[in-house]
Amino acid sequence: MTAIPEGLKFSKSHEWVSVNGETATIGISDHAQAELGDVTYLDLPEPGRMLTLNSQFGEVESVKAVSELYSPISGEVVETNSEILNSTETVNEDPYGKGWLIKIRISDPAELVTLMNAKDYEEFTAQGGH
């Protein structure tokens, strides 16, 4: 297991958020990629799409299952990590770094308070949080 980086925020559906000004980078947690197994396909939104809190924005397929991806905050997609579409193993190898999924322009920063910090997320997953 990769250590959970401090400074990230986490949703109960195992997406992480890194905030830099008005932009948020979103990916799936190390816990999520480990549960999924080898990622084989990603369906990610095009830039310009508006996401709302907890709305589905894509899917991740693995050798074990297909899982929906949910937006942990509201905003407009400004970038999709196109490099991982052809090298999906990056999500497994570096979920908190090069394996990021999308970047959005945050429309409601107040939503960030609903997310867990690294310590709370670690406790959530240790207690079997799904």
C-alpha positions as CSV (number, residue, x, y, z in Angstrom):
1,M,0.0,0.0,0.0
2,T,1.2,3.5,-0.9
3,A,1.2,6.0,2.0
4,I,-1.8,8.3,1.8
5,P,-0.4,11.8,0.9
6,E,-1.2,14.6,3.4
7,G,-3.0,17.5,1.9
8,L,-5.4,15.5,-0.3
9,K,-9.1,15.3,0.3
10,F,-11.1,12.0,-0.1
11,S,-14.7,11.0,-0.9
12,K,-16.4,7.9,0.4
13,S,-16.4,6.6,-3.1
14,H,-12.6,6.6,-3.0
15,E,-11.8,9.6,-5.3
16,W,-9.1,12.0,-4.1
17,V,-8.9,15.7,-4.7
18,S,-5.8,18.0,-4.8
19,V,-6.6,21.7,-4.8
20,N,-4.4,24.3,-6.4
21,G,-6.1,27.7,-6.5
22,E,-9.4,27.3,-8.4
23,T,-8.3,24.0,-10.0
24,A,-8.8,20.6,-8.5
25,T,-7.1,17.4,-9.7
26,I,-9.1,14.2,-9.2
27,G,-8.0,10.6,-9.2
28,I,-8.8,7.3,-7.5
29,S,-7.1,6.3,-4.2
30,D,-4.5,3.6,-3.8
31,H,-7.1,1.7,-1.8
32,A,-9.5,1.8,-4.8
33,Q,-6.9,0.7,-7.4
34,A,-5.8,-2.1,-5.1
35,E,-9.5,-3.3,-4.7
36,L,-10.0,-3.1,-8.5
37,G,-6.9,-4.9,-9.6
38,D,-5.3,-4.2,-12.9
39,V,-7.0,-1.3,-14.6
40,T,-7.7,-2.1,-18.3
41,Y,-9.9,0.8,-19.5
42,L,-10.9,4.3,-18.5
43,D,-13.9,6.3,-19.7
44,L,-13.3,10.0,-18.8
45,P,-15.2,13.2,-19.7
46,E,-14.3,15.7,-22.3
47,P,-13.1,19.2,-21.3
48,G,-16.0,21.6,-21.0
49,R,-18.3,19.1,-19.2
50,M,-19.9,20.5,-16.1
51,L,-19.9,18.1,-13.1
52,T,-22.0,18.4,-9.9
53,L,-21.2,17.0,-6.5
54,N,-21.4,13.2,-6.5
55,S,-22.4,13.0,-10.2
56,Q,-20.9,10.2,-12.3
57,F,-18.2,11.4,-14.6
58,G,-16.8,8.2,-16.0
59,E,-15.9,4.6,-15.5
60,V,-12.9,2.5,-14.7
61,E,-12.7,-1.1,-15.8
62,S,-10.4,-3.6,-14.3
63,V,-9.8,-7.4,-14.5
64,K,-12.2,-7.7,-11.6
65,A,-15.0,-5.2,-12.2
66,V,-16.4,-2.1,-13.8
67,S,-16.8,0.8,-11.3
68,E,-18.3,4.3,-11.8
69,L,-16.3,7.4,-11.0
70,Y,-18.1,10.1,-9.0
71,S,-17.1,13.7,-8.8
72,P,-16.2,14.7,-5.2
73,I,-16.9,18.4,-6.0
74,S,-18.7,20.5,-8.6
75,G,-17.0,22.2,-11.5
76,E,-16.1,22.3,-15.1
77,V,-13.7,19.7,-16.6
78,V,-10.7,21.6,-17.9
79,E,-8.3,18.7,-18.6
80,T,-8.4,15.0,-19.0
81,N,-5.3,12.9,-18.4
82,S,-5.1,11.6,-22.0
83,E,-1.7,9.9,-21.3
84,I,-3.3,7.3,-19.1
85,L,-5.9,6.3,-21.6
86,N,-3.3,4.2,-23.5
87,S,-1.3,3.3,-20.4
88,T,-4.0,2.5,-17.8
89,E,-1.5,0.6,-15.6
90,T,-0.3,4.1,-14.5
91,V,-3.5,4.3,-12.3
92,N,-2.3,1.2,-10.5
93,E,1.4,2.2,-10.3
94,D,1.1,5.9,-9.4
95,P,-2.5,6.7,-8.3
96,Y,-1.6,9.9,-6.5
97,G,0.8,11.2,-9.1
98,K,0.9,10.4,-12.9
99,G,-2.3,8.3,-12.5
100,W,-4.6,11.4,-12.0
101,L,-7.8,11.3,-14.0
102,I,-9.2,14.8,-14.6
103,K,-8.8,18.5,-13.6
104,I,-11.7,20.7,-12.9
105,R,-12.3,24.4,-12.3
106,I,-14.0,24.4,-8.9
107,S,-17.4,26.0,-8.9
108,D,-18.2,25.7,-5.1
109,P,-15.2,25.6,-2.8
110,A,-17.5,25.1,0.2
111,E,-18.0,21.5,-0.9
112,L,-14.5,20.7,0.0
113,V,-15.4,20.6,3.7
114,T,-17.6,17.5,3.1
115,L,-14.5,15.5,2.1
116,M,-12.2,13.5,4.4
117,N,-8.6,14.4,5.1
118,A,-5.9,11.7,4.8
119,K,-6.1,10.5,8.4
120,D,-9.9,10.2,8.3
121,Y,-9.8,8.4,5.0
122,E,-7.2,6.0,6.3
123,E,-9.5,5.2,9.3
124,F,-12.5,4.9,6.9
125,T,-10.8,2.3,4.8
126,A,-9.4,0.5,7.8
127,Q,-12.9,0.1,9.1
128,G,-14.0,-1.5,5.8
129,G,-15.4,1.7,4.3
130,H,-16.6,1.0,0.8
